[in-house]
Structures are given as C-alpha cells and as structure tokens.
Amino acid sequence: MATVFWDAKGVILLDILPQGQCINAARYCSTLDRLKEAIRRKRPGLLRRGVVLQHDNATPHSANLTQQWLQRYGWEILPHPAHSPDLAPSDFHLFGPLKRHLGGMAFETEDDLISELRNWFDNLDVDFFGVGINSLLLRWQKCIDLHRDYVEK
C-alpha cells in the first residue's frame, strides 16, 4: 500500500507499507513523524504557518493515538465526509492517472514498482498538483450548491 502526501507544489512524502504489513494507529503516527520531517526539509516555514491535512475516517486516522499526535503538533484536519471520493484530491485527481499509467505493467520486484512510482511522480507536469488542490475548492462549492450531494454521478 502506498500513502502519498502532496500539496500544490508536488509530493512531500511517498510512504510504502511493506508487503504483508497492516496499517494501524502507531504505524500511521510513525508515518506522520516522517511527513513532519519531510515538510521541514521540502517546505520550510510550512510547519510554522500551520499544516492542514486531509485524510479520511479510516480507523488509523481517527484513533485516539493519531488524534493526540495531531493535537500535539497543532495540525488542522480538513473534514472529509464519509463515502465522498469526489472530495478527496487523491481519489479524483491523483490515483486515476496513476492507475492508467501503471495499467498493463508488470514488475519483477516491489523495488521496481516503487522506482516506477517515484519516477512517475517526479516527471509529472509542474502544474499537475496545483490543479488538483485548486479543484478541491470548486468541488466543495459544488457539493454545497447540490446540498451535500455527490459532485460526480
């Protein structure tokens, strides 16, 4: 499983869960620790200005341990209504093109797959990520205008 943390400027952290492992709150908090360090390196000043994170309501994300971690560092969580892939930029903007890119490919090893993922992210057009983040605002407004109905049917 791959977890991708990104903003309008690009990927901040690509975290790959080793095959056979499950994600739990402790593992997710460890990933958030790595994300915090990646933000410090790649987006100087962002930690001072404040991090706004969007993740879904999966058990590791909503667990007490994770909530305590987020409160400790003062990270704001952008609400994500359940069953709303049309309001998650990774779902509506990132993973579709990635799946199309990987379609039909076969990989000898997990490292080969990870290398291809990194290569794909590194070679995306510079505007790709900004378009995805900016379209979230339009989708939220459309959802509000449709009285919380799905944006895409």
C-alpha positions as CSV (number, residue, x, y, z in Angstrom):
1,M,0.0,0.0,0.0
2,A,1.3,3.4,-0.9
3,T,0.3,6.6,1.0
4,V,1.0,9.8,-0.8
5,F,1.2,13.2,1.0
6,W,1.1,16.0,-1.5
7,D,0.3,19.7,-1.9
8,A,0.0,22.2,-4.8
9,K,3.8,22.0,-5.3
10,G,4.2,18.2,-5.5
11,V,4.7,15.1,-3.5
12,I,6.0,15.7,0.0
13,L,6.2,12.1,1.1
14,L,5.6,8.7,-0.6
15,D,5.3,6.1,2.1
16,I,5.2,2.4,1.1
17,L,3.9,-0.1,3.6
18,P,5.9,-3.3,3.3
19,Q,4.0,-6.2,1.8
20,G,2.2,-8.2,4.5
21,Q,2.1,-5.4,7.0
22,C,-1.1,-3.7,8.1
23,I,-1.5,0.0,8.9
24,N,-2.6,0.8,12.5
25,A,-2.5,4.0,14.5
26,A,1.1,3.5,15.7
27,R,2.3,3.0,12.1
28,Y,0.3,6.0,10.9
29,C,1.7,8.2,13.6
30,S,5.2,7.0,12.6
31,T,4.3,8.0,9.0
32,L,3.2,11.4,10.3
33,D,6.6,11.8,12.0
34,R,8.2,11.2,8.6
35,L,5.8,13.6,7.0
36,K,6.7,16.3,9.5
37,E,10.4,15.8,8.8
38,A,9.7,15.8,5.0
39,I,7.7,19.1,5.4
40,R,10.6,20.6,7.4
41,R,13.0,19.7,4.5
42,K,10.9,20.4,1.5
43,R,8.5,23.2,2.6
44,P,10.5,25.4,5.0
45,G,8.2,27.6,7.0
46,L,5.0,25.5,6.5
47,L,5.2,24.0,10.0
48,R,5.2,27.5,11.5
49,R,2.3,28.6,9.3
50,G,0.3,25.5,10.0
51,V,-0.4,22.2,8.3
52,V,-3.8,21.4,7.0
53,L,-4.2,17.7,6.4
54,Q,-7.0,15.9,4.6
55,H,-7.4,12.2,5.4
56,D,-10.4,10.0,5.6
57,N,-12.1,8.5,8.6
58,A,-10.2,5.2,8.4
59,T,-9.6,3.6,11.9
60,P,-5.8,4.5,12.0
61,H,-6.7,8.2,11.1
62,S,-9.4,8.5,13.7
63,A,-7.8,6.5,16.5
64,N,-7.0,8.3,19.8
65,L,-3.3,7.9,19.3
66,T,-3.5,9.7,16.0
67,Q,-5.8,12.4,17.3
68,Q,-3.3,13.0,20.2
69,W,-0.4,13.3,17.7
70,L,-2.3,15.8,15.6
71,Q,-3.2,17.9,18.6
72,R,0.4,17.8,19.9
73,Y,1.6,19.4,16.7
74,G,-1.4,21.6,16.1
75,W,-2.2,20.2,12.7
76,E,-5.7,21.0,11.4
77,I,-7.8,18.3,9.8
78,L,-9.8,19.3,6.7
79,P,-13.1,17.5,7.1
80,H,-13.7,14.7,4.7
81,P,-17.3,13.4,4.6
82,A,-17.6,9.6,4.6
83,H,-18.1,8.0,1.2
84,S,-17.1,11.2,-0.7
85,P,-14.3,10.3,-3.1
86,D,-15.3,13.3,-5.2
87,L,-14.0,15.5,-2.4
88,A,-10.6,13.8,-1.9
89,P,-8.0,15.1,-4.3
90,S,-6.0,11.9,-4.2
91,D,-9.1,10.0,-5.3
92,F,-10.4,12.3,-8.0
93,H,-7.1,13.7,-9.3
94,L,-4.1,11.6,-8.4
95,F,-4.9,7.9,-8.4
96,G,-6.8,7.7,-11.6
97,P,-3.9,9.0,-13.8
98,L,-1.5,6.8,-11.8
99,K,-3.6,3.7,-12.4
100,R,-3.8,4.5,-16.1
101,H,0.0,4.9,-16.2
102,L,0.6,1.6,-14.4
103,G,-2.0,-0.3,-16.3
104,G,-0.6,-3.3,-18.1
105,M,2.8,-3.0,-16.5
106,A,4.4,-5.9,-14.7
107,F,7.1,-5.6,-12.1
108,E,9.7,-8.1,-11.1
109,T,10.1,-6.8,-7.6
110,E,8.5,-4.4,-5.2
111,D,11.5,-2.1,-5.6
112,D,10.9,-1.9,-9.3
113,L,7.3,-0.8,-8.6
114,I,8.4,1.8,-6.1
115,S,11.0,3.1,-8.5
116,E,8.3,3.5,-11.2
117,L,6.0,5.3,-8.7
118,R,8.8,7.7,-7.8
119,N,9.7,8.2,-11.5
120,W,6.1,8.9,-12.4
121,F,5.6,11.5,-9.6
122,D,9.0,13.1,-10.4
123,N,8.0,13.5,-14.1
124,L,4.5,15.0,-13.7
125,D,3.9,18.4,-15.2
126,V,4.7,21.1,-12.6
127,D,1.1,22.3,-12.7
128,F,-0.4,18.9,-12.1
129,F,-0.6,19.1,-8.3
130,G,-1.8,22.7,-8.2
131,V,-4.7,21.9,-10.5
132,G,-5.7,19.0,-8.1
133,I,-5.6,21.1,-5.0
134,N,-7.3,24.1,-6.6
135,S,-10.1,21.9,-8.0
136,L,-10.9,20.8,-4.4
137,L,-12.3,24.3,-3.7
138,L,-14.6,24.1,-6.7
139,R,-15.8,20.6,-5.8
140,W,-16.6,21.7,-2.2
141,Q,-18.6,24.6,-3.5
142,K,-20.4,22.4,-6.0
143,C,-21.2,19.9,-3.2
144,I,-22.6,22.8,-1.1
145,D,-24.7,24.0,-4.0
146,L,-26.0,20.5,-4.5
147,H,-27.0,20.3,-0.8
148,R,-24.2,17.8,0.0
149,D,-25.0,15.5,-2.9
150,Y,-22.2,13.9,-4.8
151,V,-20.2,16.1,-7.2
152,E,-19.7,13.3,-9.8
153,K,-22.5,10.9,-10.5
